[in-house]
Amino acid sequence: HRGNPRKAHKDLGEMEEAVDHYQQALVIARHLGDRRNEGTHLGSVGSVYLLLGQMEKAVGYFEQALAIARETSDRQAEATHLGSLGNACIPRGEMEQAVEYHQQAMAIARETGDRESEGNSLGNLGNAYFTLGETEKAVGYFEQALTIARQTGDRHAEGNQLGNMGLVHRHLGDSARARDLLTQALTSFEAIGDPGAVRIRQWLAELEE
């Protein structure tokens, strides 16, 4: 949103509206004693706070959601909330904790045969290791996530992982490989009209500078 404060303000307003909406849904779920939906809405509120950069609040909601997922034996939700907690740890610099959460999420995904969740966890682990400066490990996880995305025909995830790998190679100074991977990512996103294409075009333009 650089250079467009009006749009940034509009987005902020929409996010605050989203929090209100999920909070109302949360009240209803609690009133009805609907634990599963209560957990879902707690996770949704946490996700908005994560986007707003309010990590402490986000973590509080994710922890409550995780407790409910475990209480109701909802393994898929448990993996989702563990992944969310892992993502909230990265901006706080709690990298070892982030890796631990994502590994737990990946173990559940494999146990339940949830390929999409497994791919997400692998990509998240790649991001965590890239932030730690362990580029070789990061690439290994991104490659595994990319394989799953292609096996499941998930073009969005495919674009994400190709983009991640492109960033790693840019960081390593291998512009040619970075350009190749980012061009493939752009193709994946454009094939499904995914807004992720905007970000990839920007990264490709930066490579030419």
Backbone as a chain_set.jsonl record, in Angstrom:
{"seq": "HRGNPRKAHKDLGEMEEAVDHYQQALVIARHLGDRRNEGTHLGSVGSVYLLLGQMEKAVGYFEQALAIARETSDRQAEATHLGSLGNACIPRGEMEQAVEYHQQAMAIARETGDRESEGNSLGNLGNAYFTLGETEKAVGYFEQALTIARQTGDRHAEGNQLGNMGLVHRHLGDSARARDLLTQALTSFEAIGDPGAVRIRQWLAELEE", "coords": {"N": [[0.82, -1.208, 0.0], [2.121, 1.118, -0.322], [2.463, 4.566, -0.73], [-0.214, 4.931, -1.09], [-2.195, 6.017, 0.932], [-4.957, 6.254, 1.306], [-6.077, 3.866, 0.354], [-4.835, 2.083, 2.079], [-5.987, 2.885, 4.476], [-8.639, 2.246, 3.957], [-8.432, -0.542, 3.726], [-7.655, -1.13, 6.338], [-9.938, -0.345, 7.709], [-11.718, -2.252, 6.695], [-10.611, -4.564, 7.768], [-10.972, -4.12, 10.489], [-13.724, -4.172, 10.545], [-14.083, -6.834, 9.86], [-13.059, -8.094, 12.14], [-15.016, -7.308, 13.99], [-17.242, -8.632, 12.908], [-16.466, -11.373, 13.146], [-16.22, -11.477, 15.918], [-18.862, -11.123, 16.73], [-19.978, -13.461, 15.678], [-18.631, -15.234, 17.233], [-19.688, -14.757, 19.787], [-22.277, -15.714, 19.366], [-21.765, -18.438, 18.802], [-20.716, -19.234, 21.276], [-22.914, -18.792, 22.906], [-24.614, -20.736, 21.907], [-23.254, -22.935, 22.647], [-21.563, -24.111, 20.858], [-18.789, -25.549, 20.3], [-16.92, -26.175, 18.258], [-17.376, -24.273, 16.186], [-16.881, -22.023, 17.686], [-14.138, -22.256, 18.099], [-13.281, -22.04, 15.427], [-14.019, -19.359, 14.822], [-12.498, -17.987, 16.705], [-9.964, -18.514, 15.686], [-10.199, -17.151, 13.26], [-10.45, -14.462, 14.085], [-7.938, -14.189, 15.238], [-6.36, -14.449, 12.928], [-6.931, -12.08, 11.542], [-5.867, -10.196, 13.315], [-3.226, -10.958, 13.1], [-2.642, -10.155, 10.47], [-2.918, -7.44, 10.897], [-0.694, -6.982, 12.324], [-0.711, -7.196, 15.043], [0.596, -9.008, 17.112], [0.607, -10.146, 19.744], [-2.105, -10.18, 20.473], [-3.071, -11.787, 18.387], [-1.783, -14.247, 18.893], [-2.932, -14.92, 21.366], [-5.606, -15.442, 20.633], [-5.205, -17.573, 18.813], [-4.149, -19.51, 20.515], [-6.307, -20.048, 22.206], [-8.072, -21.08, 20.302], [-6.665, -23.345, 19.498], [-6.69, -24.856, 21.856], [-9.415, -25.513, 21.992], [-9.699, -27.013, 19.636], [-8.184, -29.249, 20.305], [-9.594, -30.162, 22.49], [-12.003, -30.904, 21.289], [-11.157, -32.855, 19.645], [-10.537, -32.222, 16.974], [-8.634, -32.726, 14.496], [-7.79, -31.564, 12.071], [-8.357, -28.823, 12.423], [-6.686, -28.414, 14.579], [-4.138, -28.674, 13.398], [-4.246, -26.474, 11.661], [-4.379, -24.279, 13.487], [-1.999, -24.604, 14.867], [-0.226, -24.068, 12.795], [-0.862, -21.38, 12.356], [-0.02, -20.266, 14.785], [2.691, -20.752, 14.523], [3.277, -19.059, 12.351], [2.812, -16.614, 13.558], [4.89, -16.481, 15.311], [7.162, -15.909, 13.825], [7.481, -13.057, 13.027], [8.013, -12.15, 15.547], [10.453, -13.041, 16.085], [10.794, -15.503, 17.216], [12.046, -18.061, 16.344], [12.746, -20.793, 16.707], [10.576, -21.749, 18.109], [8.62, -21.31, 16.2], [9.362, -23.152, 14.205], [8.937, -25.502, 15.629], [6.121, -25.462, 16.057], [5.232, -25.596, 13.359], [6.278, -28.05, 12.601], [4.824, -29.774, 14.231], [2.279, -29.298, 13.164], [2.672, -30.296, 10.596], [3.119, -33.007, 11.122], [0.588, -33.815, 12.036], [-0.916, -33.337, 9.733], [0.183, -35.223, 7.995], [-0.471, -37.547, 9.336], [-3.246, -37.508, 9.16], [-3.61, -37.55, 6.489], [-3.945, -35.215, 5.065], [-3.226, -33.544, 2.423], [-3.087, -30.898, 1.452], [-2.793, -29.339, 3.77], [-0.398, -30.44, 4.659], [1.338, -29.568, 2.65], [1.158, -26.786, 3.072], [2.314, -26.629, 5.624], [4.918, -27.504, 5.084], [5.768, -25.434, 3.373], [5.61, -23.302, 5.19], [7.574, -24.098, 7.018], [9.767, -23.863, 5.346], [9.821, -21.056, 5.016], [10.381, -20.302, 7.657], [12.956, -21.417, 8.066], [14.334, -20.027, 6.088], [14.226, -17.439, 7.079], [15.81, -17.864, 9.274], [18.182, -18.015, 8.013], [19.023, -20.389, 6.994], [19.384, -21.44, 4.169], [19.611, -23.7, 2.499], [18.151, -25.73, 3.763], [15.689, -24.434, 3.719], [15.092, -24.325, 0.944], [14.849, -27.055, 0.448], [12.488, -27.687, 1.869], [10.663, -26.003, 0.529], [10.737, -27.18, -1.997], [9.624, -29.711, -1.499], [7.053, -28.885, -0.767], [6.25, -27.755, -3.158], [6.149, -30.0, -4.819], [3.943, -31.375, -3.713], [1.94, -29.474, -4.207], [1.832, -29.573, -6.989], [1.111, -32.229, -7.386], [-1.435, -32.226, -6.324], [-2.699, -30.438, -7.896], [-2.876, -27.756, -7.201], [-2.777, -24.659, -8.085], [-2.413, -22.152, -6.905], [-0.912, -22.661, -4.542], [1.29, -23.746, -5.817], [2.277, -21.51, -7.234], [2.955, -19.911, -5.018], [5.051, -21.415, -3.775], [6.969, -21.572, -5.834], [7.484, -18.872, -6.059], [8.583, -18.385, -3.507], [10.916, -19.943, -3.69], [12.157, -18.582, -5.74], [12.744, -16.163, -4.445], [14.633, -17.038, -2.56], [16.769, -17.785, -4.248], [17.294, -15.32, -5.384], [18.232, -13.997, -3.147], [20.552, -15.464, -2.789], [22.01, -14.508, -4.824], [21.763, -15.544, -7.35], [20.609, -14.575, -10.027], [19.61, -15.409, -12.54], [18.465, -17.963, -12.115], [16.607, -17.233, -10.195], [14.965, -15.523, -11.715], [13.914, -17.353, -13.554], [12.414, -19.088, -11.876], [10.597, -17.266, -10.727], [9.259, -16.43, -13.005], [7.957, -18.794, -13.687], [6.303, -18.943, -11.443], [4.697, -16.727, -11.873], [3.311, -17.552, -14.163], [1.79, -19.66, -13.068], [0.125, -18.246, -11.245], [-1.173, -16.443, -12.972], [-2.632, -18.177, -14.531], [-4.835, -18.815, -13.035], [-5.916, -16.414, -12.423], [-4.928, -15.223, -10.111], [-4.356, -12.908, -7.451], [-1.769, -12.908, -6.48], [-0.023, -12.653, -8.563], [0.592, -9.977, -8.949], [2.451, -9.326, -6.958], [4.568, -11.005, -7.732], [5.254, -9.939, -10.241], [6.275, -7.52, -9.418], [8.568, -8.349, -7.99], [10.002, -9.487, -10.098], [10.469, -7.201, -11.628], [12.126, -5.828, -9.88], [14.379, -7.424, -10.024], [15.399, -6.711, -12.455], [16.428, -4.255, -12.038]], "CA": [[0.0, 0.0, 0.0], [3.029, 2.246, -0.292], [2.067, 5.673, -1.582], [-1.662, 5.022, -1.248], [-2.735, 5.958, 2.302], [-6.422, 6.097, 1.301], [-6.352, 2.428, 0.212], [-4.394, 1.448, 3.327], [-6.998, 3.213, 5.487], [-9.828, 1.462, 3.598], [-8.139, -1.932, 4.097], [-7.664, -1.181, 7.8], [-11.358, -0.291, 8.081], [-12.313, -3.552, 6.359], [-10.12, -5.559, 8.732], [-11.641, -3.872, 11.767], [-15.093, -4.681, 10.339], [-13.98, -8.298, 9.894], [-12.929, -8.469, 13.559], [-16.357, -7.148, 14.592], [-18.084, -9.709, 12.368], [-16.069, -12.652, 13.772], [-16.518, -11.379, 17.352], [-20.314, -11.365, 16.871], [-20.178, -14.89, 15.414], [-18.05, -15.903, 18.406], [-20.692, -14.625, 20.858], [-23.386, -16.626, 19.028], [-21.273, -19.815, 18.969], [-20.613, -19.493, 22.723], [-24.29, -18.845, 23.413], [-25.184, -22.021, 21.473], [-22.399, -24.022, 23.136], [-20.982, -24.742, 19.657], [-17.345, -25.418, 20.533], [-16.143, -26.2, 17.006], [-17.48, -22.955, 15.54], [-16.202, -21.068, 18.574], [-12.715, -22.383, 17.753], [-13.089, -21.49, 14.068], [-14.111, -17.898, 14.869], [-11.317, -17.516, 17.443], [-8.862, -18.559, 14.716], [-10.432, -16.081, 12.27], [-10.089, -13.184, 14.728], [-6.476, -14.221, 15.341], [-5.781, -14.228, 11.596], [-7.03, -10.647, 11.215], [-4.878, -9.495, 14.142], [-1.922, -11.289, 12.514], [-2.508, -9.247, 9.32], [-2.776, -6.075, 11.422], [0.601, -6.896, 13.005], [-0.906, -7.226, 16.507], [0.986, -10.405, 17.35], [0.199, -10.642, 21.07], [-3.537, -10.475, 20.389], [-3.233, -12.922, 17.468], [-1.349, -15.466, 19.601], [-3.948, -15.223, 22.381], [-6.76, -16.072, 19.964], [-4.792, -18.873, 18.253], [-3.981, -20.467, 21.629], [-7.662, -20.452, 22.621], [-8.613, -21.916, 19.222], [-5.936, -24.62, 19.55], [-7.199, -25.598, 23.021], [-10.737, -26.058, 21.635], [-9.48, -28.061, 18.624], [-7.711, -30.448, 21.028], [-10.706, -30.609, 23.343], [-13.034, -31.513, 20.436], [-10.453, -33.847, 18.797], [-10.588, -31.787, 15.576], [-7.222, -32.756, 14.108], [-7.54, -30.615, 10.984], [-8.319, -27.492, 13.038], [-5.471, -28.375, 15.415], [-3.013, -28.402, 12.489], [-4.41, -25.092, 11.182], [-4.043, -23.312, 14.542], [-0.553, -24.738, 15.117], [0.425, -23.33, 11.704], [-1.078, -19.953, 12.612], [0.877, -19.894, 15.882], [4.04, -20.733, 13.946], [3.406, -17.841, 11.539], [2.839, -15.457, 14.469], [6.194, -16.474, 15.999], [8.248, -15.432, 12.947], [7.756, -11.618, 13.189], [8.476, -11.898, 16.924], [11.821, -13.564, 16.169], [10.808, -16.769, 17.977], [12.161, -18.969, 15.215], [12.73, -22.21, 17.124], [9.181, -22.04, 18.459], [7.894, -21.355, 14.923], [9.693, -24.441, 13.584], [8.285, -26.552, 16.43], [4.688, -25.436, 15.737], [5.017, -26.058, 11.98], [6.556, -29.496, 12.548], [3.651, -30.438, 14.83], [1.188, -29.192, 12.181], [2.998, -31.205, 9.488], [2.926, -34.382, 11.615], [-0.864, -34.075, 12.052], [-1.363, -33.384, 8.331], [0.603, -36.524, 7.44], [-1.23, -38.58, 10.052], [-4.639, -37.482, 8.698], [-3.624, -37.628, 5.025], [-4.378, -33.919, 4.515], [-2.11, -33.125, 1.574], [-3.021, -29.427, 1.368], [-2.24, -28.881, 5.04], [1.009, -30.866, 4.675], [2.048, -28.639, 1.769], [1.23, -25.495, 3.777], [3.284, -26.76, 6.722], [6.251, -27.566, 4.48], [6.081, -24.077, 2.93], [5.848, -22.496, 6.392], [8.899, -24.485, 7.534], [10.73, -23.234, 4.439], [9.899, -19.629, 5.378], [11.052, -20.185, 8.963], [14.392, -21.678, 7.892], [14.89, -18.934, 5.273], [14.397, -16.334, 8.017], [16.955, -18.244, 10.116], [19.397, -17.983, 7.188], [19.382, -21.757, 6.573], [18.768, -21.443, 2.838], [19.553, -25.043, 1.917], [16.986, -26.386, 4.386], [14.498, -23.729, 3.228], [14.827, -24.787, -0.425], [14.382, -28.446, 0.555], [11.068, -27.67, 2.265], [9.877, -25.404, -0.564], [10.649, -28.168, -3.089], [8.628, -30.72, -1.086], [5.734, -28.236, -0.828], [5.949, -27.587, -4.587], [5.773, -31.332, -5.319], [2.568, -31.638, -3.27], [1.054, -28.541, -4.933], [1.666, -30.074, -8.359], [0.373, -33.5, -7.319], [-2.844, -31.964, -5.994], [-3.223, -29.485, -8.875], [-3.151, -26.491, -6.515], [-1.949, -23.661, -8.776], [-2.094, -21.072, -5.963], [0.214, -23.129, -3.725], [2.42, -23.899, -6.746], [2.82, -20.161, -7.426], [3.587, -19.483, -3.757], [6.325, -22.1, -3.53], [7.915, -21.127, -6.866], [7.864, -17.516, -5.66], [9.488, -18.518, -2.355], [12.209, -20.436, -4.177], [12.742, -17.47, -6.488], [13.302, -15.215, -3.471], [15.852, -17.626, -1.993], [17.84, -17.695, -5.248], [17.657, -13.895, -5.494], [19.035, -13.749, -1.948], [21.855, -16.119, -3.001], [22.695, -13.811, -5.911], [21.601, -16.272, -8.614], [19.504, -13.85, -10.67], [19.047, -16.175, -13.66], [17.592, -19.0, -11.544], [15.507, -16.512, -9.548], [14.069, -15.054, -12.784], [13.243, -18.54, -14.097], [11.417, -19.547, -10.898], [9.553, -16.245, -10.588], [8.463, -16.469, -14.243], [7.067, -19.965, -13.532], [5.312, -18.563, -10.422], [3.775, -15.798, -12.535], [2.47, -18.386, -15.032], [0.83, -20.367, -12.197], [-0.853, -17.295, -10.716], [-1.981, -15.89, -14.065], [-3.523, -19.237, -15.032], [-6.075, -18.849, -12.228], [-6.291, -15.034, -12.096], [-4.603, -15.035, -8.692], [-3.717, -11.604, -7.183], [-0.352, -13.11, -6.189], [0.731, -12.275, -9.761], [1.05, -8.588, -8.778], [3.674, -9.397, -6.139], [5.63, -11.647, -8.521], [5.69, -8.961, -11.258], [7.093, -6.537, -8.704], [9.866, -8.983, -7.726], [10.686, -9.625, -11.392], [10.91, -5.852, -11.993], [13.273, -5.506, -8.992], [15.535, -8.181, -10.521], [15.934, -6.024, -13.642], [17.007, -2.947, -11.653]], "C": [[0.858, 1.263, 0.0], [2.513, 3.33, -1.234], [0.56, 5.773, -1.771], [-2.33, 4.932, 0.125], [-4.24, 5.743, 2.344], [-6.792, 4.612, 1.233], [-5.981, 1.701, 1.51], [-5.441, 1.662, 4.418], [-8.266, 2.385, 5.237], [-9.635, 0.007, 4.021], [-8.204, -2.107, 5.611], [-9.102, -1.195, 8.307], [-12.045, -1.617, 7.836], [-11.877, -4.622, 7.357], [-10.787, -5.39, 10.085], [-13.098, -4.351, 11.71], [-15.111, -6.198, 10.442], [-13.867, -8.792, 11.326], [-14.291, -8.398, 14.244], [-17.28, -8.297, 14.19], [-17.768, -11.038, 13.062], [-16.374, -12.655, 15.267], [-18.001, -11.653, 17.613], [-20.627, -12.85, 16.683], [-19.693, -15.718, 16.601], [-19.042, -15.898, 19.574], [-21.831, -15.623, 20.632], [-22.965, -18.082, 19.263], [-21.186, -20.183, 20.452], [-21.998, -19.64, 23.351], [-24.93, -20.203, 23.094], [-24.397, -23.228, 22.007], [-21.75, -24.795, 21.992], [-19.466, -24.559, 19.691], [-16.539, -25.366, 19.232], [-16.17, -24.848, 16.303], [-16.828, -21.863, 16.383], [-14.7, -21.071, 18.242], [-12.397, -21.776, 16.402], [-13.059, -19.968, 14.105], [-12.945, -17.292, 15.661], [-10.109, -17.464, 16.5], [-8.974, -17.447, 13.687], [-10.057, -14.709, 12.833], [-8.563, -13.087, 14.833], [-5.806, -13.904, 14.013], [-5.837, -12.761, 11.179], [-6.005, -9.859, 12.03], [-3.455, -9.761, 13.635], [-1.636, -10.349, 11.335], [-2.299, -7.804, 9.767], [-1.446, -5.878, 12.166], [0.488, -6.876, 14.522], [-0.682, -8.654, 16.999], [0.509, -10.966, 18.687], [-1.272, -11.056, 21.058], [-3.768, -11.719, 19.538], [-2.911, -14.229, 18.189], [-2.383, -15.882, 20.641], [-5.146, -15.941, 21.778], [-6.393, -17.455, 19.409], [-4.66, -19.926, 19.357], [-5.331, -20.96, 22.136], [-8.274, -21.414, 21.593], [-7.973, -23.302, 19.243], [-6.452, -25.486, 20.705], [-8.545, -26.248, 22.704], [-10.591, -27.187, 20.612], [-9.044, -29.359, 19.302], [-8.829, -31.044, 21.88], [-11.757, -31.367, 22.524], [-12.446, -32.566, 19.479], [-10.577, -33.535, 17.301], [-9.15, -31.629, 15.079], [-6.883, -31.738, 13.019], [-7.423, -29.188, 11.53], [-7.065, -27.338, 13.9], [-4.254, -28.027, 14.553], [-3.052, -26.956, 11.997], [-3.94, -24.088, 12.23], [-2.571, -23.404, 14.944], [0.226, -23.958, 14.054], [0.306, -21.824, 11.912], [-0.156, -19.458, 13.734], [2.323, -19.814, 15.388], [4.28, -19.462, 13.151], [3.483, -16.586, 12.411], [4.186, -15.353, 15.189], [7.284, -15.808, 15.16], [8.506, -13.928, 13.102], [8.278, -11.267, 14.592], [9.897, -12.426, 17.134], [11.937, -14.861, 16.953], [10.878, -17.937, 16.993], [12.101, -20.445, 15.605], [11.308, -22.653, 17.469], [8.342, -22.171, 17.189], [8.105, -22.707, 14.251], [8.965, -25.578, 14.307], [6.781, -26.627, 16.116], [4.427, -26.013, 14.343], [5.3, -27.556, 11.834], [5.408, -30.298, 13.159], [2.481, -30.447, 13.85], [1.414, -30.18, 11.039], [2.765, -32.662, 9.895], [1.444, -34.749, 11.606], [-1.379, -34.216, 10.618], [-1.014, -34.733, 7.706], [-0.208, -37.661, 8.049], [-2.666, -38.679, 9.514], [-4.758, -37.55, 7.175], [-4.097, -36.352, 4.356], [-3.212, -33.31, 3.731], [-1.967, -31.599, 1.511], [-2.368, -28.839, 2.617], [-0.756, -29.249, 5.15], [1.851, -29.905, 3.832], [2.216, -27.269, 2.411], [2.296, -25.523, 4.864], [4.718, -26.784, 6.185], [6.701, -26.177, 4.006], [6.391, -23.16, 4.105], [7.204, -22.813, 7.013], [10.001, -23.877, 6.666], [10.927, -21.767, 4.779], [10.655, -19.425, 6.686], [12.558, -20.384, 8.816], [15.065, -20.603, 7.049], [15.164, -17.726, 6.168], [15.585, -16.591, 8.941], [18.277, -18.203, 9.347], [19.856, -19.352, 6.745], [18.745, -22.02, 5.207], [18.64, -22.842, 2.237], [18.346, -25.819, 2.456], [15.691, -25.779, 3.846], [14.113, -24.243, 1.843], [14.28, -26.213, -0.411], [12.899, -28.52, 0.907], [10.192, -27.083, 1.169], [9.693, -26.406, -1.714], [9.624, -29.257, -2.759], [7.208, -30.152, -1.184], [5.29, -28.077, -2.282], [5.491, -28.914, -5.199], [4.321, -31.642, -4.964], [1.582, -30.746, -4.029], [0.787, -29.054, -6.348], [0.877, -31.381, -8.382], [-1.116, -33.271, -7.089], [-3.487, -30.951, -6.951], [-3.578, -28.135, -8.275], [-2.239, -25.402, -7.096], [-1.549, -22.498, -7.862], [-0.868, -21.459, -5.121], [1.468, -23.283, -4.582], [3.1, -22.534, -6.968], [3.547, -19.655, -6.196], [4.965, -20.097, -3.572], [7.386, -21.728, -4.573], [8.409, -19.713, -6.542], [8.846, -17.531, -4.498], [10.885, -18.952, -2.799], [12.933, -19.36, -4.986], [13.407, -16.459, -5.566], [14.6, -15.733, -2.859], [17.009, -17.471, -2.975], [18.253, -16.24, -5.501], [18.583, -13.519, -4.341], [20.445, -14.323, -2.113], [22.644, -15.483, -4.151], [22.605, -14.502, -7.258], [20.387, -15.7, -9.356], [18.826, -14.654, -11.765], [18.054, -17.221, -13.149], [16.375, -18.348, -10.882], [14.482, -16.079, -10.596], [13.248, -16.217, -13.343], [12.111, -18.998, -13.162], [10.27, -18.552, -10.755], [8.666, -16.191, -11.832], [7.486, -17.648, -14.206], [5.949, -19.65, -12.526], [4.247, -17.663, -11.046], [2.792, -16.565, -13.43], [1.391, -19.097, -14.214], [-0.263, -19.437, -11.714], [-1.768, -16.767, -11.821], [-2.989, -16.907, -14.595], [-4.855, -19.271, -14.285], [-6.541, -17.444, -11.824], [-6.03, -14.687, -10.655], [-3.919, -13.681, -8.471], [-2.236, -11.706, -6.812], [0.544, -12.709, -7.349], [1.32, -10.868, -9.631], [2.388, -8.557, -8.039], [4.844, -9.956, -6.951], [6.16, -10.687, -9.593], [6.608, -7.914, -10.638], [8.496, -7.104, -8.446], [10.677, -9.147, -9.008], [11.246, -8.272, -11.841], [12.142, -5.453, -11.167], [14.54, -6.229, -9.452], [16.203, -7.464, -11.695], [16.632, -4.723, -13.29], [18.523, -3.018, -11.532]], "O": [[0.364, 2.353, 0.291], [2.17, 3.057, -2.384], [0.096, 6.616, -2.538], [-2.95, 3.921, 0.457], [-4.76, 5.135, 3.28], [-7.686, 4.148, 1.941], [-6.709, 0.826, 1.978], [-5.748, 0.75, 5.186], [-8.888, 1.887, 6.176], [-10.535, -0.608, 4.594], [-8.735, -3.099, 6.11], [-9.446, -1.953, 9.215], [-12.852, -2.068, 8.648], [-12.67, -5.48, 7.745], [-11.127, -6.368, 10.751], [-13.634, -4.866, 12.692], [-16.022, -6.782, 11.028], [-14.495, -9.784, 11.697], [-14.674, -9.305, 14.982], [-18.0, -8.857, 15.018], [-18.672, -11.743, 13.511], [-16.74, -13.687, 15.829], [-18.357, -12.322, 18.583], [-21.426, -13.428, 17.42], [-20.264, -16.757, 16.929], [-19.214, -16.906, 20.259], [-22.29, -16.286, 21.562], [-23.713, -18.863, 19.85], [-21.535, -21.296, 20.843], [-22.222, -20.495, 24.208], [-25.685, -20.749, 23.898], [-24.807, -24.377, 21.844], [-21.427, -25.975, 22.128], [-18.927, -23.571, 19.192], [-15.584, -24.598, 19.123], [-15.135, -24.336, 15.877], [-16.29, -20.894, 15.848], [-14.08, -20.014, 18.122], [-11.388, -21.091, 16.235], [-12.187, -19.348, 13.499], [-12.461, -16.211, 15.327], [-9.337, -16.505, 16.51], [-7.967, -16.864, 13.283], [-9.429, -13.898, 12.153], [-7.974, -12.043, 14.553], [-4.809, -13.183, 13.968], [-4.913, -12.255, 10.544], [-5.348, -8.96, 11.504], [-2.586, -8.895, 13.73], [-0.534, -9.814, 11.212], [-1.596, -7.036, 9.109], [-1.111, -4.769, 12.583], [1.459, -6.578, 15.217], [-1.625, -9.399, 17.265], [0.063, -12.11, 18.765], [-1.641, -12.12, 21.555], [-4.551, -12.596, 19.903], [-3.668, -15.197, 18.107], [-2.677, -17.069, 20.781], [-5.641, -16.921, 22.334], [-7.176, -18.398, 19.521], [-5.014, -21.088, 19.161], [-5.49, -22.137, 22.457], [-8.9, -22.413, 21.947], [-8.649, -24.309, 19.033], [-6.629, -26.695, 20.553], [-8.795, -27.389, 23.092], [-11.28, -28.202, 20.708], [-9.485, -30.442, 18.917], [-8.982, -32.261, 21.975], [-12.332, -32.347, 22.998], [-13.148, -33.096, 18.617], [-10.703, -34.437, 16.472], [-8.535, -30.572, 15.213], [-5.816, -31.125, 13.045], [-6.519, -28.441, 11.157], [-6.459, -26.267, 13.945], [-3.439, -27.186, 14.932], [-2.018, -26.292, 11.922], [-3.196, -23.159, 11.916], [-1.965, -22.4, 15.32], [1.205, -23.277, 14.362], [1.257, -21.08, 11.672], [0.415, -18.371, 13.644], [3.079, -18.926, 15.783], [5.344, -18.851, 13.25], [4.14, -15.611, 12.046], [4.578, -14.271, 15.626], [8.216, -15.215, 15.703], [9.658, -13.542, 13.295], [8.901, -10.225, 14.792], [10.472, -12.281, 18.213], [13.038, -15.279, 17.314], [9.921, -18.693, 16.826], [11.477, -21.25, 14.913], [10.895, -23.773, 17.166], [7.464, -23.029, 17.103], [7.153, -23.333, 13.784], [8.445, -26.496, 13.675], [6.234, -27.715, 15.933], [3.514, -26.819, 14.161], [4.65, -28.245, 11.048], [5.061, -31.371, 12.665], [1.779, -31.449, 13.711], [0.475, -30.822, 10.568], [2.268, -33.458, 9.099], [1.079, -35.859, 11.217], [-2.178, -35.104, 10.324], [-1.817, -35.314, 6.976], [-0.58, -38.614, 7.364], [-3.233, -39.768, 9.42], [-5.862, -37.6, 6.633], [-4.589, -36.38, 3.228], [-2.337, -32.653, 4.296], [-0.853, -31.076, 1.516], [-1.508, -27.962, 2.533], [0.045, -28.472, 5.668], [2.932, -29.484, 4.242], [3.279, -26.657, 2.312], [3.078, -24.584, 5.014], [5.616, -26.165, 6.756], [7.851, -25.786, 4.204], [7.309, -22.343, 4.04], [7.904, -21.914, 7.479], [11.032, -23.434, 7.172], [12.057, -21.282, 4.828], [11.46, -18.503, 6.816], [13.346, -19.618, 9.37], [16.237, -20.293, 7.264], [16.197, -17.069, 6.039], [16.281, -15.659, 9.344], [19.351, -18.337, 9.933], [20.943, -19.492, 6.185], [17.732, -22.709, 5.09], [17.666, -23.133, 1.542], [17.622, -26.473, 1.704], [14.729, -26.489, 3.554], [12.95, -24.559, 1.595], [13.362, -26.54, -1.163], [12.149, -29.306, 0.328], [9.105, -27.595, 0.9], [8.627, -26.471, -2.325], [8.853, -29.675, -3.622], [6.282, -30.836, -1.621], [4.113, -28.24, -2.604], [4.557, -28.944, -6.0], [3.558, -32.114, -5.807], [0.518, -31.205, -4.445], [-0.337, -28.98, -6.843], [0.073, -31.612, -9.286], [-1.955, -34.021, -7.589], [-4.673, -30.644, -6.832], [-4.469, -27.444, -8.77], [-1.095, -25.238, -6.671], [-0.472, -21.925, -8.023], [0.085, -20.688, -5.002], [2.574, -22.986, -4.132], [4.324, -22.417, -6.899], [4.614, -19.05, -6.297], [5.929, -19.401, -3.254], [8.562, -21.584, -4.239], [9.584, -19.394, -6.724], [9.825, -16.785, -4.495], [11.894, -18.409, -2.35], [14.157, -19.24, -4.927], [14.492, -15.958, -5.858], [15.549, -14.975, -2.66], [18.106, -17.073, -2.583], [19.415, -15.961, -5.797], [19.579, -12.82, -4.527], [21.417, -13.738, -1.634], [23.784, -15.86, -4.422], [23.283, -14.107, -8.207], [19.292, -16.263, -9.318], [17.605, -14.596, -11.912], [16.949, -17.354, -13.676], [15.255, -18.847, -10.995], [13.279, -16.245, -10.397], [12.047, -16.087, -13.575], [10.995, -19.261, -13.608], [9.107, -18.948, -10.672], [7.466, -15.936, -11.731], [6.338, -17.527, -14.633], [4.798, -20.037, -12.727], [3.054, -17.816, -10.783], [1.598, -16.267, -13.452], [0.226, -19.136, -14.609], [-1.443, -19.783, -11.763], [-2.98, -16.656, -11.636], [-4.07, -16.537, -15.053], [-5.873, -19.699, -14.829], [-7.439, -17.293, -10.995], [-6.798, -13.953, -10.033], [-3.001, -13.331, -9.213], [-1.524, -10.702, -6.828], [1.733, -12.452, -7.158], [2.409, -10.595, -10.137], [3.323, -7.863, -8.437], [5.964, -9.452, -6.872], [7.366, -10.624, -9.831], [7.585, -7.48, -11.249], [9.493, -6.415, -8.661], [11.895, -8.967, -9.005], [12.356, -8.197, -12.368], [13.071, -4.828, -11.678], [15.645, -5.713, -9.29], [17.409, -7.588, -11.907], [17.338, -4.145, -14.116], [19.165, -2.015, -11.219]]}, "num_chains": 1, "name": "protein.A"}
